[in-house]
Amino acid sequence: MVRNVEQTQQRLRAAAYAEFAQHGVAGTTVTRIADRAGVNKERLYAYFGDKDGLFDEVLTEALEELSQAVAPEGLRFEDLGEFAGRTFDYYTEHPELARLLQWEGLRGAPPVSEEKRRAHYDVKVAATGRAQRDGLIDDQIDPGYLMFMVIGLAAWWFAVPQMAALLTGNDVDAAGEQARRRACVVTAAERLVGTHAGGVR
C-alpha cells in the first residue's frame, strides 16, 4: 500500500513538473496534471493540498537534485569554473528547471521553501567569502553577487534560448554548439572569480 502511494505521488510530481514548466502555475489545471499522471485528481488534493502546494514540492525537489548533482560535497573554490560547467550540464539535461524558476518569479508569491533555500545559499555565500579572504578566488565582487553571477552564466542559456541563438548566430542543435557554450561558461566563470587551471591568477 505504501509503495502504491509513493508511486502515485511520483507520477503526480512528474506530471506536474512537465505541466508547470510548460504552462506555469496559473496556466496549469489540477485536472490536466491528474490526467497526465493517470490519477484521480482527488489524490492530488489528498497528497499535496492544492496546485500551489504541488508546485512548491516539485520545485523544491528539483533544486535539491540540482544541488546534489553539481556539488554533492560542497563547492571547490579552486575549480569554480567546473562547478559552473556542471551546472550547465545539469540544465542541459533538465532545461525545464530554468522555466520553473522563471514561473516562480512571475508568480508574485514568496520564494518556494524560502527559509530552507536562504539557509542553503547563506552557507554558499559564507564559504565564498572565506575563499576570497583566504586568497583562493578574487575578492573584488561581493560573494553573494559573485555566486549569483556564476550560476547565471550557466543557467541563462536555458532561460532565454532564443536570445542565445540570436546573439551567437547558432541554434542549440548546431554541431558542437553545446560544447562551445559549456566551454564559454567554464572560461567566463574562471575569469570572473580570478582563477585559471586550478589556481589564482
C-alpha positions in Angstrom: 0.0 0.0 0.0 2.8 2.4 1.0 4.6 1.6 -2.3 1.4 2.3 -4.3 1.1 5.7 -2.6 4.7 6.6 -3.3 4.3 5.6 -7.0 1.2 7.6 -7.3 2.8 10.6 -5.7 5.8 10.3 -8.0 3.6 10.1 -11.1 1.8 13.3 -10.0 5.1 15.1 -9.3 6.4 14.0 -12.7 3.3 15.2 -14.5 3.2 18.4 -12.5 6.9 19.1 -13.4 6.1 18.9 -17.1 2.9 20.9 -16.9 4.3 23.6 -14.7 7.4 24.0 -16.8 5.2 24.4 -19.9 2.3 26.5 -18.6 3.3 27.9 -15.1 1.1 27.6 -12.1 -1.7 29.9 -13.3 -1.8 28.2 -16.7 -1.9 24.6 -15.3 -5.0 22.9 -14.0 -5.3 20.2 -11.4 -7.4 18.2 -13.9 -4.6 18.3 -16.6 -2.0 17.2 -14.1 -4.1 14.4 -12.9 -5.0 13.3 -16.4 -1.3 13.3 -17.4 -0.4 11.2 -14.4 -3.4 8.9 -14.9 -4.5 9.6 -11.4 -7.8 10.8 -9.9 -7.4 14.5 -9.1 -8.8 13.9 -5.6 -5.5 12.1 -4.9 -3.6 15.3 -5.8 -5.6 17.2 -3.2 -5.1 14.5 -0.6 -1.3 14.2 -1.1 -0.3 17.8 -1.8 -3.2 20.0 -0.6 -3.6 22.1 -3.8 -1.9 23.1 -7.0 0.4 25.6 -5.3 1.5 23.1 -2.8 2.4 20.7 -5.5 4.4 23.4 -7.4 6.3 24.1 -4.2 7.1 20.4 -3.7 8.1 19.9 -7.4 10.4 22.9 -7.4 12.0 22.1 -4.1 12.7 18.6 -5.2 14.2 19.8 -8.5 16.5 22.2 -6.7 17.7 19.6 -4.3 18.5 17.3 -7.2 20.4 20.1 -8.9 22.5 20.7 -5.7 23.3 17.1 -5.3 24.3 16.7 -9.0 26.6 19.7 -9.3 28.2 20.0 -5.8 27.4 16.9 -3.7 30.4 17.5 -1.4 30.2 21.3 -1.4 32.0 23.9 -3.5 35.6 23.5 -4.5 36.7 27.1 -4.9 39.9 26.3 -6.8 37.7 24.8 -9.5 34.6 27.1 -9.7 34.8 27.0 -13.5 33.9 23.3 -13.4 31.1 24.0 -10.9 29.6 26.3 -13.5 30.2 23.7 -16.1 28.4 21.0 -14.1 25.6 23.4 -13.6 25.4 24.0 -17.3 25.4 20.2 -17.8 22.5 19.8 -15.4 20.4 22.4 -17.2 21.3 20.7 -20.5 19.6 17.5 -19.2 16.9 19.4 -17.3 16.1 22.6 -19.2 12.6 22.6 -17.6 14.2 23.8 -14.3 15.0 27.1 -15.8 11.4 27.6 -16.8 10.2 26.5 -13.4 12.4 29.2 -11.8 11.1 31.8 -14.2 7.5 30.8 -13.4 8.3 31.1 -9.7 9.5 34.6 -10.2 6.4 35.6 -12.2 4.0 34.1 -9.7 4.4 37.1 -7.4 4.5 34.9 -4.3 7.3 34.5 -1.7 10.0 32.1 -2.9 9.3 28.4 -2.6 10.9 26.9 0.6 12.3 30.3 1.3 13.8 29.7 4.7 15.5 26.4 3.6 16.8 27.9 0.4 18.1 31.0 2.1 19.9 28.9 4.7 21.4 26.8 1.8 22.6 29.9 -0.1 23.8 31.6 3.1 26.2 28.6 3.5 27.5 29.1 -0.1 27.9 32.8 0.3 29.7 32.5 3.6 32.1 29.9 2.1 32.7 32.1 -0.9 33.6 35.0 1.4 36.1 32.8 3.2 37.6 31.7 -0.1 38.0 35.3 -1.0 39.7 36.2 2.3 41.9 33.1 2.0 43.1 34.3 -1.4 41.6 31.3 -3.3 39.5 33.5 -5.5 39.3 37.1 -6.4 37.7 39.4 -3.8 36.6 42.3 -5.9 33.0 41.2 -6.1 30.6 40.7 -3.1 30.4 37.0 -2.5 26.6 36.8 -2.9 26.7 38.8 -6.1 29.5 36.6 -7.3 27.7 33.3 -6.8 24.6 34.7 -8.5 26.7 35.6 -11.5 28.5 32.2 -11.7 25.2 30.4 -11.5 23.6 32.8 -14.1 26.4 32.1 -16.5 25.3 28.5 -16.7 21.5 28.9 -16.3 20.7 31.9 -18.6 21.4 29.9 -21.8 18.3 27.8 -20.9 16.2 30.7 -19.5 16.3 32.6 -22.8 17.4 30.2 -25.5 16.1 32.5 -28.2 18.4 35.3 -27.1 21.3 32.9 -27.1 20.6 31.8 -30.7 20.2 35.4 -31.8 23.4 36.7 -30.2 25.6 33.7 -31.1 24.2 33.1 -34.5 24.0 29.4 -33.7 21.0 27.3 -32.7 21.5 24.9 -29.8 21.2 21.9 -32.2 24.1 23.1 -34.4 27.1 20.8 -34.5 29.3 21.3 -31.4 27.3 24.2 -30.1 26.6 22.8 -26.7 30.3 22.0 -26.2 31.2 25.6 -27.2 28.6 27.0 -24.8 29.9 24.9 -22.0 33.5 25.9 -22.6 32.4 29.5 -22.7 30.7 29.1 -19.3 33.7 27.5 -17.7 36.1 30.1 -19.0 33.9 33.0 -18.1 33.4 31.7 -14.5 37.2 31.1 -14.1 37.9 34.7 -15.2 35.1 36.1 -13.1 36.5 34.6 -9.9 40.1 35.2 -10.9 41.2 31.6 -11.3 42.5 29.6 -14.2 43.5 25.9 -14.5 43.1 25.4 -10.7 45.0 28.4 -9.4 44.6 32.1 -8.6 45.9 34.5 -11.2 
